[in-house]
Amino acid sequence: MASTPVPALPTFDNLGISPPTDIDPVKIAAEWLENLQTAVSPSPNGDVDVDKALDLFQPDAFWRDILSLTWDFRTFFGTAQIKSFLQDRIANPTIGEKTRLNNLKLETASVGKPDDDMTWIDALFTFSVGSWGAGDGVFRLVFSPEGVWKALTVYTNLQSLTEYPEKIGALRNQLPNHGKWAEQRRKEIEFEGAEPYVLIIGGGQSGLGLGARLKLLDVPTLIVDKYPRVGDQWRNRYEALCLHDPVWFDHMPYLPFPPNWPVWTPAQKLADWLESYAKIMELNVWTSSVVTSAEKDPSGSGGWIVNLTRTLPDGTESRRVLRPTHLVFATGLGSGSMVMPNLPKKEEFEGEVIHTLEYTTAKKYVGRKVIVVGAATSGHDVAHDLANHGTLYQRSPVYVMSTKNGTPTFLSMYVEDRLPTDIADRLGASFPIPFALLLNQRLVKKVATADKDLLDGLTKKGFKLTNGPDDAGCISLIYRRAGGFYFGYKLIIDGKIGLKSDSVIKEFTKTGLKFEDDSTLEADLVIFATGIGNPRDGYKKILGEELGSKVKKIWDLDSAGEVNGAWRDIGIENLWCIMGSLAMCRYHSRHLALQIKAVKEGLFTGRYSLDGN
């Protein structure tokens, strides 16, 4: 049996080649795509020559598919896995036209040069799958020792359902509406005499983006949110909060930020934008609404029975039982729960103890001594707001980069006027996550060199640094922990934020904290920036322990390098999760909406994987 290939970057040394010259990317990509089309097309007797297709791939190639050929998020690595995948999905006569790749068309191709040690061809293409779906994708070709260009990565992505396109552009509503719109919207929002096909719990960026996708697919959807106003989950955070991603990375579906939007979005500004977004996109949202319980419909329909309490504008409470077919949790990574360490002698502390989720502004604590426990994103944000009044206690190492050097390096496709957002999203997703981690190892070193003064200054102050899991910096930390990184920390170097990292907290004292080395820090206020709970805990509160325990792991990466449960199957029929950054939710909201629409229209045929999961 052949050994399993080990991922490696396609450097000239690893490939055993000299840098290729005189590259005509369009001609090379067109020939490769034509050869793939021939290989995956059935012969007159109906057979597909999978081995002929494999000849087009590097031995350690990746094929990543989102929905189009697997109805799942799947990454196949190495020709052995790719062969099994193609045999099962392309060459399988029992499936027939349902997973047949057709109409492969090249859009554009260019030479990619991530650094001086690598050259490849980036090619964008479109395709159809069977007679029911349309997709887009990306493939990357590298020059092989045999003197031919072969695929390093292939990405196939379901973009739309052929018979059920989004109602945009020429398909928008073209009928005049004289004096009826307001009442129509009222009835639509209230679901008078009707049930939502989809109920989304959570009206933040993830719930709203998914709601917009479903609306334009003609799927009746209701979004419920516990806060009084759309956007309050951002509006009520600490006033110094800004998004840590630049504006080009953070657009919502269909409605990008205007061209005068600041690069770094203040939380309150984002809150107002989300509120406007819900109105402009005509989303059905109930605010001040709490889902108290949800259970599977005992009739066996696959749907849900959901109990909900809603506070109306006049202050009265309305209770309603809804029967959606699909239930979506858009409640965030921790479902709002706070992780607070149970330190001894807390009751003896004479000051105040809060979590960063309860922190609002430094204006409340002028003149008070503060200890912030936790040195990642929210911890440093709060310490920055409290500068000159507090000490940051670092519990574990943090990945640090500057926005000047790190952001344009790691988000190189999302910069001013470089690429349309949909193309940048597609290119970003086309890197299988295990391959992206390898690339980021090199980028981490590049950024560290540029940030040498910053990192050396932090080290001298005793700050504990890490390159994260896989030595891949923030991308690995985002996918595995959803935290553990920050951009900056200059105030620590300048001495405006105190730092303690040389001992573990032992207990509270009357006037602060005591550490294992018997040192102490005095404080009037201790703020815990210690994270949020497991998202599955929030599911159990609504679904109950028995049903909630069936929810699969949601975040972190599976063995193939895909996020475990967000945007895909989480273990219970017609139960879904959407979470992540604005960019993640913008892109993957389409995928979740397409899965729900496919179930509704009878197009969903079951998920495929090599391991049977």
C-alpha positions as CSV (number, residue, x, y, z in Angstrom):
1,M,0.0,0.0,0.0
2,A,1.3,3.4,-0.9
3,S,2.3,5.6,2.0
4,T,0.1,8.7,2.8
5,P,1.7,11.9,1.4
6,V,2.8,14.5,3.8
7,P,1.7,18.1,3.1
8,A,4.6,20.3,1.9
9,L,4.7,23.7,0.3
10,P,5.5,23.7,-3.4
11,T,8.9,25.4,-3.1
12,F,11.3,24.9,-5.9
13,D,13.5,22.7,-3.6
14,N,10.6,20.5,-2.6
15,L,9.4,20.1,-6.2
16,G,13.0,19.5,-7.4
17,I,12.7,22.1,-10.2
18,S,14.2,25.4,-11.3
19,P,11.9,28.4,-11.4
20,P,9.7,28.1,-14.5
21,T,10.0,30.8,-17.1
22,D,8.0,32.1,-20.1
23,I,4.7,31.2,-18.4
24,D,1.4,31.7,-20.4
25,P,-1.1,31.3,-17.5
26,V,-4.3,31.5,-19.5
27,K,-3.1,28.9,-22.1
28,I,-1.8,26.5,-19.5
29,A,-4.9,26.8,-17.3
30,A,-7.2,26.4,-20.2
31,E,-5.4,23.2,-21.3
32,W,-5.5,21.8,-17.8
33,L,-9.2,22.5,-17.4
34,E,-10.0,21.0,-20.7
35,N,-8.1,17.9,-19.8
36,L,-10.0,17.7,-16.5
37,Q,-13.3,18.1,-18.3
38,T,-12.4,15.2,-20.6
39,A,-11.3,13.0,-17.7
40,V,-14.5,13.5,-15.6
41,S,-16.9,13.2,-18.6
42,P,-18.3,9.7,-19.1
43,S,-17.3,7.7,-22.2
44,P,-20.0,6.4,-24.6
45,N,-20.4,3.4,-22.3
46,G,-20.8,5.6,-19.3
47,D,-17.4,5.0,-17.6
48,V,-15.3,7.7,-16.1
49,D,-11.5,7.3,-16.3
50,V,-10.5,8.4,-12.8
51,D,-6.8,7.5,-13.3
52,K,-6.7,9.9,-16.2
53,A,-8.0,12.6,-13.9
54,L,-5.4,11.7,-11.3
55,D,-2.6,12.2,-13.8
56,L,-3.4,15.9,-13.7
57,F,-2.6,16.2,-9.9
58,Q,0.5,16.4,-7.8
59,P,0.9,13.4,-5.4
60,D,0.2,15.7,-2.4
61,A,-2.6,17.7,-4.0
62,F,-5.7,18.9,-2.2
63,W,-9.3,19.0,-3.4
64,R,-11.6,21.1,-1.2
65,D,-15.3,20.9,-1.9
66,I,-18.1,22.9,-0.3
67,L,-21.5,21.4,-1.0
68,S,-21.2,21.0,-4.8
69,L,-20.1,17.4,-4.9
70,T,-20.4,16.3,-1.2
71,W,-23.2,18.4,0.3
72,D,-20.7,19.1,3.0
73,F,-17.4,20.9,3.8
74,R,-14.7,18.4,2.8
75,T,-11.0,18.5,2.1
76,F,-9.4,15.5,0.4
77,F,-5.6,15.3,0.6
78,G,-3.3,13.2,-1.6
79,T,-4.1,11.3,-4.8
80,A,-5.4,8.2,-2.8
81,Q,-8.1,10.2,-1.1
82,I,-8.9,12.2,-4.3
83,K,-9.2,9.0,-6.2
84,S,-11.7,7.5,-3.8
85,F,-13.6,10.8,-3.8
86,L,-13.8,10.9,-7.6
87,Q,-14.7,7.2,-7.8
88,D,-17.5,7.6,-5.3
89,R,-18.9,10.9,-6.6
90,I,-18.0,11.3,-10.3
91,A,-17.6,7.8,-11.5
92,N,-20.3,6.1,-9.5
93,P,-23.0,5.0,-11.9
94,T,-25.7,4.8,-9.2
95,I,-25.5,8.5,-8.6
96,G,-25.4,9.4,-12.3
97,E,-26.0,13.0,-13.3
98,K,-26.6,14.2,-9.7
99,T,-22.9,14.8,-9.1
100,R,-21.6,15.1,-12.7
101,L,-19.2,18.0,-13.3
102,N,-20.2,19.8,-16.5
103,N,-19.5,23.0,-18.4
104,L,-16.1,23.7,-16.8
105,K,-15.2,27.2,-18.1
106,L,-12.1,29.2,-17.3
107,E,-12.7,32.8,-16.1
108,T,-9.2,34.1,-15.6
109,A,-5.7,32.9,-14.8
110,S,-2.6,34.6,-13.6
111,V,0.9,33.8,-12.2
112,G,1.0,33.7,-8.4
113,K,4.2,34.3,-6.6
114,P,3.7,34.1,-2.8
115,D,7.5,34.5,-2.3
116,D,10.8,34.0,-4.0
117,D,10.7,30.2,-3.4
118,M,7.4,29.5,-5.1
119,T,5.5,30.1,-8.3
120,W,2.1,28.8,-9.3
121,I,-0.8,29.6,-11.6
122,D,-4.0,30.8,-10.0
123,A,-7.1,30.0,-12.1
124,L,-10.7,30.9,-11.5
125,F,-13.4,28.8,-13.2
126,T,-17.1,28.1,-13.2
127,F,-19.0,24.8,-13.6
128,S,-22.4,23.1,-13.3
129,V,-23.1,20.0,-11.2
130,G,-25.7,17.7,-12.6
131,S,-28.7,19.6,-13.9
132,W,-29.4,21.2,-10.5
133,G,-26.5,23.4,-9.4
134,A,-24.0,26.0,-10.5
135,G,-20.6,26.5,-8.9
136,D,-17.4,28.4,-9.0
137,G,-14.0,27.4,-8.1
138,V,-10.2,27.9,-8.1
139,F,-7.4,25.7,-9.1
140,R,-3.6,26.2,-8.6
141,L,-1.0,24.6,-10.9
142,V,2.6,24.0,-10.2
143,F,5.4,22.9,-12.5
144,S,6.3,19.3,-11.9
145,P,9.7,17.6,-12.4
146,E,8.1,15.8,-15.4
147,G,8.0,19.1,-17.1
148,V,4.2,19.6,-17.0
149,W,1.8,21.7,-14.9
150,K,-0.2,19.8,-12.4
151,A,-2.8,20.7,-9.8
152,L,-1.7,21.6,-6.3
153,T,-5.2,22.6,-5.1
154,V,-8.7,22.4,-6.6
155,Y,-11.6,24.1,-5.0
156,T,-15.2,23.4,-6.0
157,N,-17.9,25.5,-4.4
158,L,-21.7,25.5,-4.8
159,Q,-22.8,29.0,-5.8
160,S,-26.5,28.6,-6.6
161,L,-29.4,26.2,-7.3
162,T,-30.3,26.3,-11.0
163,E,-34.1,26.3,-10.6
164,Y,-34.1,28.5,-7.5
165,P,-31.9,31.5,-8.1
166,E,-31.7,34.5,-5.7
167,K,-34.3,37.2,-6.4
168,I,-31.8,39.9,-7.3
169,G,-31.0,42.0,-10.4
170,A,-33.4,41.1,-13.2
171,L,-35.3,38.7,-10.9
172,R,-36.2,41.3,-8.3
173,N,-39.8,42.3,-7.7
174,Q,-40.8,44.4,-10.6
175,L,-44.4,45.2,-9.7
176,P,-45.5,48.6,-8.5
177,N,-46.8,48.8,-4.9
178,H,-49.1,51.7,-4.2
179,G,-50.0,52.1,-0.6
180,K,-49.8,48.4,0.3
181,W,-46.2,48.0,1.3
182,A,-46.4,49.0,5.0
183,E,-49.3,46.6,5.8
184,Q,-47.7,43.8,3.8
185,R,-44.5,44.2,5.8
186,R,-46.3,44.3,9.1
187,K,-48.1,41.0,8.3
188,E,-44.9,39.5,7.0
189,I,-42.9,40.4,10.2
190,E,-45.7,39.2,12.5
191,F,-46.2,35.9,10.7
192,E,-50.0,36.3,11.0
193,G,-51.6,33.0,10.3
194,A,-48.3,31.6,9.1
195,E,-45.2,29.8,10.4
196,P,-41.6,30.6,9.5
197,Y,-39.9,27.8,7.6
198,V,-36.7,28.9,9.4
199,L,-36.3,30.4,12.9
200,I,-32.9,32.1,13.6
201,I,-32.0,32.7,17.2
202,G,-29.8,35.7,17.3
203,G,-29.9,39.0,15.4
204,G,-26.2,39.8,15.1
205,Q,-24.2,39.8,11.9
206,S,-24.5,36.1,11.5
207,G,-28.3,35.9,11.9
208,L,-29.0,38.9,9.8
209,G,-26.7,37.8,7.0
210,L,-28.3,34.4,6.9
211,G,-31.7,35.9,7.0
212,A,-30.9,38.1,4.0
213,R,-29.7,35.0,2.0
214,L,-32.8,33.1,2.9
215,K,-35.1,36.0,2.0
216,L,-33.7,36.3,-1.4
217,L,-34.2,32.5,-1.9
218,D,-37.9,32.9,-1.0
219,V,-37.6,31.0,2.3
220,P,-39.9,32.4,5.0
221,T,-37.6,33.3,7.9
222,L,-38.0,34.9,11.3
223,I,-35.0,36.2,13.3
224,V,-35.5,36.6,17.1
225,D,-33.1,38.5,19.3
226,K,-33.2,39.0,23.1
227,Y,-32.0,42.6,23.0
228,P,-34.4,45.6,22.6
229,R,-32.7,46.8,19.4
230,V,-30.9,45.2,16.5
231,G,-27.2,45.7,17.1
232,D,-27.3,45.8,20.8
233,Q,-24.9,42.9,21.2
234,W,-22.3,45.4,19.8
235,R,-23.8,48.6,21.1
236,N,-23.7,47.3,24.7
237,R,-20.0,46.3,24.6
238,Y,-17.2,48.5,25.9
239,E,-17.3,51.8,24.1
240,A,-13.6,51.6,23.1
241,L,-14.3,48.5,21.1
242,C,-13.4,48.6,17.4
243,L,-13.3,45.7,14.9
244,H,-9.9,44.2,14.6
245,D,-10.4,43.4,10.9
246,P,-10.2,46.2,8.2
247,V,-13.3,47.4,6.5
248,W,-12.6,45.5,3.2
249,F,-12.8,42.3,5.1
250,D,-16.1,43.0,7.0
251,H,-18.8,43.7,4.5
252,M,-22.3,42.2,4.9
253,P,-24.0,40.1,2.1
254,Y,-25.4,42.3,-0.7
255,L,-24.8,45.6,1.1
256,P,-21.1,46.6,1.4
257,F,-20.0,49.4,3.6
258,P,-20.0,52.8,1.8
259,P,-16.6,54.1,0.5
260,N,-16.2,56.6,3.3
261,W,-16.5,54.0,6.0
262,P,-13.4,54.0,8.4
263,V,-10.9,51.2,8.1
264,W,-11.5,50.2,11.7
265,T,-15.2,50.0,12.5
266,P,-16.3,51.3,16.0
267,A,-18.7,48.8,17.7
268,Q,-21.4,51.4,18.1
269,K,-21.2,52.3,14.4
270,L,-21.5,48.7,13.4
271,A,-24.5,48.3,15.7
272,D,-26.3,51.1,13.9
273,W,-25.3,49.6,10.5
274,L,-26.8,46.3,11.5
275,E,-30.0,47.9,12.6
276,S,-30.2,49.8,9.2
277,Y,-29.3,46.6,7.4
278,A,-32.2,44.7,8.9
279,K,-34.6,47.5,7.7
280,I,-33.1,48.0,4.2
281,M,-33.0,44.2,3.5
282,E,-36.6,43.9,4.9
283,L,-35.7,41.2,7.3
284,N,-38.3,39.8,9.7
285,V,-36.9,40.5,13.2
286,W,-38.5,40.2,16.6
287,T,-36.5,42.0,19.3
288,S,-36.9,41.6,23.0
289,S,-37.7,38.0,22.3
290,V,-36.4,35.0,24.2
291,V,-36.6,31.4,23.1
292,T,-37.3,29.5,26.3
293,S,-37.3,26.0,24.9
294,A,-37.3,24.0,21.7
295,E,-38.0,20.4,21.0
296,K,-38.3,18.1,18.0
297,D,-41.8,17.8,16.6
298,P,-43.1,14.4,17.8
299,S,-45.0,13.9,14.6
300,G,-41.7,12.9,12.9
301,S,-41.8,15.8,10.4
302,G,-38.2,16.7,11.2
303,G,-39.4,20.2,12.3
304,W,-39.4,22.0,15.7
305,I,-41.8,23.2,18.4
306,V,-40.4,26.4,19.8
307,N,-41.6,28.3,22.8
308,L,-40.9,32.0,22.8
309,T,-41.6,35.0,25.1
310,R,-41.7,38.4,23.4
311,T,-41.9,41.8,25.1
312,L,-44.0,44.1,22.9
313,P,-43.4,47.9,22.5
314,D,-46.1,48.7,25.1
315,G,-44.3,46.5,27.7
316,T,-46.7,43.6,27.6
317,E,-45.4,40.1,27.2
318,S,-46.6,37.8,24.4
319,R,-46.1,34.1,24.4
320,R,-46.1,32.2,21.2
321,V,-45.4,28.6,20.0
322,L,-43.7,28.5,16.6
323,R,-43.3,25.4,14.4
324,P,-40.4,26.1,12.1
325,T,-38.9,23.3,10.0
326,H,-35.4,24.5,10.6
327,L,-33.8,26.0,13.7
328,V,-30.6,28.0,13.5
329,F,-28.4,29.2,16.4
330,A,-26.7,32.4,15.6
331,T,-25.8,33.1,19.2
332,G,-22.0,33.5,18.9
333,L,-19.0,31.5,20.1
334,G,-20.0,31.4,23.7
335,S,-23.7,32.1,23.6
336,G,-23.1,35.1,25.9
337,S,-21.8,33.1,28.9
338,M,-18.9,34.4,30.9
339,V,-16.0,32.2,32.1
340,M,-15.0,33.4,35.5
341,P,-12.2,31.6,37.4
342,N,-13.2,30.5,40.9
343,L,-10.3,31.9,42.8
344,P,-10.1,31.4,46.6
345,K,-11.0,34.2,49.0
346,K,-13.0,36.2,46.5
347,E,-15.5,37.1,49.2
348,E,-12.7,38.8,51.2
349,F,-11.9,41.2,48.3
350,E,-13.2,44.7,49.1
351,G,-13.2,45.9,45.6
352,E,-15.3,45.1,42.5
353,V,-15.0,42.0,40.2
354,I,-16.5,42.0,36.7
355,H,-16.0,40.2,33.3
356,T,-15.1,42.1,30.2
357,L,-18.6,41.4,28.9
358,E,-19.8,43.6,31.8
359,Y,-17.2,46.3,31.2
360,T,-18.4,49.5,29.4
361,T,-16.0,52.4,29.8
362,A,-12.9,53.6,31.6
363,K,-14.8,56.8,32.5
364,K,-16.5,54.8,35.4
365,Y,-13.1,54.0,37.0
366,V,-11.1,57.2,36.8
367,G,-8.5,57.2,39.6
368,R,-9.0,53.5,40.5
369,K,-6.4,50.8,40.4
370,V,-7.4,48.0,38.0
371,I,-6.1,44.5,37.3
372,V,-7.1,43.0,34.0
373,V,-6.7,39.2,34.0
374,G,-6.1,37.9,30.5
375,A,-3.9,39.4,27.8
376,A,-5.5,38.5,24.5
377,T,-8.0,40.6,22.4
378,S,-10.6,41.8,24.9
379,G,-8.1,42.0,27.8
380,H,-5.7,44.3,26.0
381,D,-8.6,46.4,24.6
382,V,-9.9,47.0,28.1
383,A,-6.4,47.6,29.4
384,H,-5.8,50.1,26.6
385,D,-9.0,51.9,27.6
386,L,-7.8,52.0,31.2
387,A,-4.2,53.0,30.3
388,N,-2.3,54.6,33.2
389,H,-4.7,53.1,35.7
390,G,-4.1,49.4,35.7
391,T,-2.0,46.3,35.3
392,L,-2.5,43.5,32.7
393,Y,-2.0,40.0,34.1
394,Q,-1.0,37.6,31.4
395,R,-2.1,34.0,32.0
396,S,-0.8,32.4,28.8
397,P,1.2,33.3,25.7
398,V,-0.3,35.5,23.0
399,Y,0.4,35.9,19.3
400,V,1.2,39.5,18.6
401,M,1.6,41.4,15.3
402,S,1.2,45.0,14.3
403,T,-1.7,46.2,12.1
404,K,0.9,48.0,10.0
405,N,2.8,44.8,9.1
406,G,0.5,42.0,9.9
407,T,-2.9,43.0,8.5
408,P,-1.7,43.6,4.9
409,T,0.3,40.4,5.0
410,F,-2.3,38.0,6.3
411,L,-5.2,39.8,4.6
412,S,-3.4,40.7,1.4
413,M,-6.5,40.1,-0.8
414,Y,-8.5,42.5,1.3
415,V,-6.9,45.8,0.7
416,E,-8.1,49.1,-0.9
417,D,-9.2,48.6,-4.5
418,R,-7.4,45.3,-5.1
419,L,-10.1,42.7,-5.6
420,P,-13.9,42.6,-5.5
421,T,-15.0,41.1,-2.2
422,D,-16.6,38.0,-3.8
423,I,-13.4,37.2,-5.7
424,A,-11.3,37.7,-2.5
425,D,-13.7,35.5,-0.6
426,R,-13.4,32.7,-3.2
427,L,-9.7,32.9,-3.4
428,G,-9.4,32.8,0.4
429,A,-11.7,29.8,0.7
430,S,-9.8,28.0,-2.1
431,F,-6.8,27.4,0.2
432,P,-7.5,24.2,2.1
433,I,-7.0,25.1,5.7
434,P,-4.1,22.7,6.3
435,F,-2.3,24.2,3.3
436,A,-3.1,27.7,4.5
437,L,-1.5,26.9,7.8
438,L,1.7,25.9,6.0
439,L,1.7,29.2,4.1
440,N,1.0,31.1,7.2
441,Q,4.1,29.6,8.9
442,R,6.2,31.6,6.4
443,L,4.1,34.7,6.8
444,V,4.5,34.6,10.6
445,K,8.2,34.7,10.1
446,K,8.0,37.5,7.6
447,V,5.8,39.6,9.9
448,A,8.0,38.8,13.0
449,T,11.0,40.2,11.1
450,A,9.1,43.4,10.3
451,D,7.8,43.6,13.9
452,K,11.1,42.9,15.5
453,D,11.2,46.1,17.6
454,L,7.7,45.5,18.9
455,L,8.3,41.9,19.8
456,D,11.7,42.6,21.4
457,G,10.2,45.4,23.4
458,L,7.4,43.1,24.7
459,T,9.9,40.3,25.5
460,K,12.0,42.8,27.6
461,K,8.9,43.6,29.6
462,G,8.3,39.9,30.3
463,F,5.4,39.5,27.9
464,K,5.0,35.8,26.8
465,L,4.8,35.4,23.1
466,T,3.6,32.5,20.9
467,N,3.3,31.7,17.2
468,G,0.1,29.8,18.0
469,P,-0.8,26.2,17.2
470,D,1.0,24.9,14.1
471,D,3.2,28.0,14.3
472,A,0.7,29.6,11.9
473,G,-0.2,32.7,13.9
474,C,-3.6,34.2,14.1
475,I,-5.3,32.0,11.5
476,S,-4.7,28.8,13.5
477,L,-5.8,30.6,16.7
478,I,-8.9,31.8,15.1
479,Y,-10.0,28.4,13.8
480,R,-8.9,26.4,16.9
481,R,-9.5,28.8,19.8
482,A,-11.3,31.9,18.4
483,G,-8.8,34.0,20.4
484,G,-5.3,34.2,21.8
485,F,-4.0,36.9,19.6
486,Y,-3.8,40.7,19.4
487,F,-2.5,43.5,17.1
488,G,-0.2,45.9,18.9
489,Y,0.7,46.2,22.6
490,K,2.8,49.3,22.3
491,L,1.4,50.8,25.5
492,I,3.0,47.9,27.5
493,I,6.4,48.8,26.0
494,D,5.8,52.5,26.8
495,G,5.0,51.6,30.4
496,K,1.4,53.0,30.2
497,I,0.1,49.5,30.9
498,G,1.7,47.5,33.7
499,L,2.3,43.8,33.1
500,K,2.7,40.8,35.3
501,S,3.3,37.4,33.8
502,D,5.9,35.7,36.1
503,S,3.6,33.8,38.5
504,V,0.2,32.2,38.8
505,I,-2.7,33.8,40.7
506,K,-3.1,32.1,44.0
507,E,-6.0,33.9,45.6
508,F,-7.8,37.2,46.3
509,T,-6.7,39.4,49.2
510,K,-8.7,42.2,50.8
511,T,-7.0,44.7,48.5
512,G,-6.2,42.8,45.4
513,L,-4.6,39.6,44.2
514,K,-1.9,37.3,45.6
515,F,0.4,35.1,43.4
516,E,2.1,31.8,43.9
517,D,5.5,33.6,44.4
518,D,3.9,35.5,47.3
519,S,3.9,38.8,45.4
520,T,0.7,40.9,45.4
521,L,-1.0,43.5,43.3
522,E,-3.4,46.0,44.8
523,A,-6.6,46.9,42.9
524,D,-10.0,48.5,43.4
525,L,-11.3,46.6,40.4
526,V,-10.4,43.2,38.9
527,I,-11.6,42.6,35.4
528,F,-11.6,39.0,34.0
529,A,-10.8,38.8,30.3
530,T,-11.0,35.0,30.6
531,G,-13.2,34.1,27.7
532,I,-16.7,32.9,27.0
533,G,-18.2,29.4,27.5
534,N,-18.6,26.5,25.2
535,P,-21.3,27.4,22.6
536,R,-22.9,24.0,23.1
537,D,-23.9,25.1,26.7
538,G,-26.3,27.6,25.1
539,Y,-27.9,24.9,23.0
540,K,-28.5,22.7,26.1
541,K,-30.3,25.6,27.8
542,I,-32.8,25.7,25.0
543,L,-32.9,22.1,23.8
544,G,-32.5,20.4,27.1
545,E,-29.7,18.2,28.3
546,E,-30.7,15.1,26.4
547,L,-31.2,16.6,23.0
548,G,-28.5,19.3,23.5
549,S,-25.9,16.6,24.3
550,K,-26.3,15.3,20.7
551,V,-24.9,18.5,19.3
552,K,-21.5,17.9,17.7
553,K,-18.4,19.9,18.5
554,I,-19.0,23.2,16.7
555,W,-15.6,25.1,16.5
556,D,-12.0,23.9,16.1
557,L,-10.8,21.8,13.1
558,D,-11.7,18.2,12.3
559,S,-9.1,15.7,11.0
560,A,-9.3,17.0,7.5
561,G,-8.9,20.6,8.5
562,E,-12.5,21.8,8.2
563,V,-14.4,23.6,11.0
564,N,-16.3,21.0,12.9
565,G,-19.8,22.1,13.0
566,A,-20.4,25.8,12.1
567,W,-22.3,26.2,8.8
568,R,-22.8,22.4,8.3
569,D,-24.3,19.4,10.0
570,I,-24.1,19.5,13.8
571,G,-25.7,16.2,14.6
572,I,-29.4,16.9,14.7
573,E,-31.7,17.0,11.7
574,N,-32.7,20.5,10.7
575,L,-30.6,22.1,13.4
576,W,-27.8,24.5,12.3
577,C,-25.2,26.9,13.6
578,I,-23.7,30.0,12.1
579,M,-21.0,31.9,13.8
580,G,-17.6,33.6,13.2
581,S,-16.3,36.9,11.9
582,L,-18.2,39.1,9.6
583,A,-16.2,37.8,6.7
584,M,-16.8,34.1,7.6
585,C,-20.5,34.7,8.1
586,R,-20.8,36.7,4.8
587,Y,-19.3,33.9,2.8
588,H,-20.7,30.9,4.6
589,S,-24.2,32.3,5.1
590,R,-24.7,31.5,1.4
591,H,-23.7,27.8,2.0
592,L,-26.0,27.4,5.0
593,A,-28.9,29.1,3.1
594,L,-28.3,26.8,0.1
595,Q,-28.5,23.7,2.3
596,I,-31.8,24.8,3.8
597,K,-33.2,25.7,0.4
598,A,-32.1,22.4,-1.0
599,V,-33.8,20.5,1.8
600,K,-37.0,22.6,1.2
601,E,-37.1,21.8,-2.5
602,G,-36.1,18.1,-2.2
603,L,-32.7,18.6,-3.8
604,F,-30.6,17.5,-0.8
605,T,-29.3,14.0,-1.3
606,G,-27.2,13.3,1.8
607,R,-23.7,14.1,2.8
608,Y,-20.6,12.3,1.6
609,S,-17.2,11.7,3.3
610,L,-14.5,9.2,3.1
611,D,-14.9,8.3,6.8
612,G,-18.6,7.9,6.7
613,N,-19.3,10.8,9.0
